[in-house]
Amino acid sequence: MEHRHLNRHLKFWRLWAVMAAALVAQNVLAQGVIKGDPAKARQLVDQVCVACHAVDGNSTIPANPSLAGQHPEYTYKQLMNFKPQAGKPAERNNGVMAGMVATLSTEDMKNLAVYYAGQKPKPRAARDAALAKQGEAIYRGGVIGKNVPACAACHAPNGAGMPAQFPRLAGQHAEYTTAQLKAFRSGQRANDTAQMMRGVAAKMNDQEIAAVSEYIAGLR
């Protein structure tokens, strides 16, 4: 009986992942595949981005995300979302990043996205083994009683994500991942496609968020 119950949830999560991928793919097709010149981005990296994200995109500051190896479509979308477009307010609110992107052109953002995609991610390790173990169960199997889907369904078992669809998570600072999940949960961050991340995070408590964030930090 329990086995059938688990299979029903697994089928639900797989269907959820397929639908989510289709929605994101539609969004990506609307934007187009990102092409840029990483060489042209280097001056911007040295002058603007290095303090928070490091030259190679492997941030050493837990509050700031590592960008190395991130899918360029995702990085480009985030940069665009920090900047008001066509008279509309920015989709993603962050005072620091709003200042950083204020003078960037669309071409600049594409170049930066491609540059960071080409950088090699440095592996990290989870610091709390017990917490990471709890997070592994959530990442790989979700939270059945709350209909929280497995993170692996969209972000891949190794955290590599799905190019042009779902971002790479492997090795991301636990502090940053925690902050973003809580921002999605509260609605402070609302630039997810079809409210997918807001829907997931809304069902997670602080302990579950901390656990899955710790596990993600050690993925490679």
C-alpha positions in Angstrom: 0.0 0.0 0.0 2.8 2.4 1.0 4.6 1.5 -2.2 1.6 2.4 -4.4 1.3 5.6 -2.5 4.9 6.5 -3.2 4.5 5.6 -6.9 1.6 8.0 -7.2 3.6 10.8 -5.8 6.6 10.0 -8.0 4.3 10.1 -11.1 2.9 13.4 -9.9 6.4 14.9 -9.5 7.5 13.6 -12.9 4.4 15.2 -14.5 5.1 18.4 -12.6 8.7 18.5 -13.9 7.6 18.0 -17.5 5.0 20.7 -17.3 7.5 23.1 -15.6 10.1 22.4 -18.2 7.6 23.1 -21.0 6.7 26.5 -19.4 10.3 27.5 -19.0 11.2 26.3 -22.5 8.5 28.6 -23.9 9.9 31.5 -22.0 13.4 30.7 -23.2 12.3 30.4 -26.8 10.6 33.8 -26.5 14.0 35.3 -25.4 16.1 33.4 -27.8 19.3 31.5 -27.2 21.9 33.7 -25.5 25.0 34.4 -27.6 27.8 36.8 -26.5 31.4 37.6 -26.5 33.1 36.6 -23.2 36.2 38.6 -24.1 34.2 41.8 -24.2 32.8 41.0 -20.7 36.2 40.9 -19.0 36.5 44.6 -18.5 33.1 44.7 -16.8 34.0 41.7 -14.7 37.2 43.4 -13.5 35.5 46.8 -12.8 32.0 45.9 -11.7 31.4 42.2 -10.8 34.7 41.1 -9.2 34.0 42.5 -5.7 30.9 40.3 -5.2 31.3 37.4 -7.6 35.1 37.1 -8.1 36.9 37.1 -11.5 36.1 33.4 -12.1 32.5 33.6 -10.8 33.3 31.5 -7.7 32.0 33.9 -5.1 33.8 33.7 -1.7 31.0 35.7 0.0 28.1 33.4 1.2 25.5 36.2 0.6 26.5 36.5 -3.0 25.8 33.7 -5.6 28.5 31.8 -7.4 28.0 32.3 -11.1 30.7 30.0 -12.5 29.2 27.4 -14.9 25.7 28.8 -14.7 23.6 28.5 -17.8 23.9 31.7 -19.7 20.1 32.0 -20.3 19.5 32.0 -16.6 22.2 34.6 -15.8 21.0 36.8 -18.6 17.4 36.6 -17.4 18.4 37.5 -13.8 20.4 40.5 -15.0 17.5 41.7 -17.1 15.1 41.2 -14.2 17.1 43.5 -12.0 16.6 46.3 -14.5 13.4 48.2 -15.2 12.1 47.4 -18.7 9.9 49.4 -21.1 8.8 51.7 -18.3 7.9 48.8 -16.0 9.5 48.3 -12.6 12.2 45.6 -12.2 10.9 42.1 -11.7 13.6 41.3 -9.2 14.4 43.9 -6.4 17.9 44.3 -5.1 19.4 47.7 -4.4 23.0 46.6 -5.1 22.2 44.8 -8.3 19.9 47.5 -9.5 22.9 49.9 -9.3 25.2 47.4 -11.0 22.9 46.8 -14.1 21.8 50.4 -14.4 24.4 51.2 -17.1 24.6 47.8 -18.7 23.3 47.3 -22.2 21.5 44.2 -23.4 24.8 43.2 -25.2 26.8 43.7 -21.9 24.4 41.4 -20.1 24.7 38.7 -22.8 28.5 38.9 -22.8 28.6 38.6 -19.0 26.2 35.6 -19.0 28.4 33.8 -21.6 31.6 34.7 -19.8 30.4 33.3 -16.4 29.0 30.2 -18.1 32.5 29.5 -19.4 34.1 29.6 -15.9 34.9 26.4 -14.0 32.9 26.0 -10.8 34.9 25.2 -7.7 33.4 22.4 -5.6 32.2 23.0 -2.1 31.3 20.7 0.7 28.4 20.6 3.1 29.5 21.8 6.6 26.8 19.9 8.6 26.6 16.3 7.6 23.4 15.6 9.6 21.6 18.6 8.1 22.8 17.7 4.6 21.4 14.1 5.0 18.0 15.6 5.7 18.4 17.8 2.7 19.3 14.9 0.5 16.0 13.2 1.2 14.1 16.4 0.2 16.3 17.1 -2.8 15.9 13.5 -4.2 12.5 12.6 -2.9 10.6 15.8 -2.0 8.3 16.0 1.0 5.5 13.6 0.3 3.1 14.8 3.0 3.3 18.4 1.6 3.3 17.7 -2.1 6.8 19.3 -2.3 8.4 17.9 -5.5 11.9 16.5 -5.6 14.4 19.3 -6.5 16.2 16.8 -8.6 13.2 16.6 -11.0 14.1 20.1 -12.4 17.6 20.7 -11.2 19.0 17.2 -12.0 20.3 14.7 -9.4 23.8 16.3 -9.4 22.5 19.9 -9.3 23.7 20.7 -12.8 20.2 21.9 -13.8 18.9 21.8 -17.3 20.4 24.2 -19.8 18.1 27.0 -20.8 15.4 25.7 -18.5 16.5 25.3 -14.8 19.5 26.8 -13.2 22.6 25.0 -11.9 22.5 24.7 -8.1 25.5 22.5 -7.3 28.0 24.1 -5.0 26.0 27.2 -4.4 26.4 28.8 -1.0 23.9 27.4 1.5 23.3 30.9 2.9 22.4 32.3 -0.6 20.1 29.3 -1.4 18.4 29.7 1.9 17.8 33.4 1.4 16.4 32.9 -2.1 14.0 30.1 -1.0 12.7 32.3 1.8 12.4 35.2 -0.6 10.3 33.0 -2.9 8.3 31.8 0.1 7.4 35.3 1.2 6.8 36.6 -2.3 9.7 39.1 -2.0 11.2 37.4 -5.0 8.6 36.8 -7.8 10.5 36.4 -11.0 10.1 32.7 -11.3 8.2 31.3 -14.3 4.6 30.4 -13.6 5.2 30.9 -9.8 6.9 27.5 -9.7 9.5 28.3 -7.0 7.0 30.3 -5.0 4.7 27.3 -5.0 7.4 25.0 -3.8 8.9 27.3 -1.2 5.5 28.2 0.2 5.2 24.6 1.5 8.6 24.4 3.1 9.5 25.3 6.7 12.8 26.9 7.8 14.3 23.5 8.8 13.5 22.0 5.4 14.9 25.0 3.6 18.1 25.0 5.6 18.5 21.2 5.1 18.1 21.2 1.3 20.3 24.3 1.0 23.1 22.6 3.0 22.8 19.5 0.7 23.0 21.6 -2.5 26.2 23.3 -1.3 27.9 19.9 -1.3 26.6 18.8 -4.7 29.2 18.5 -7.5 
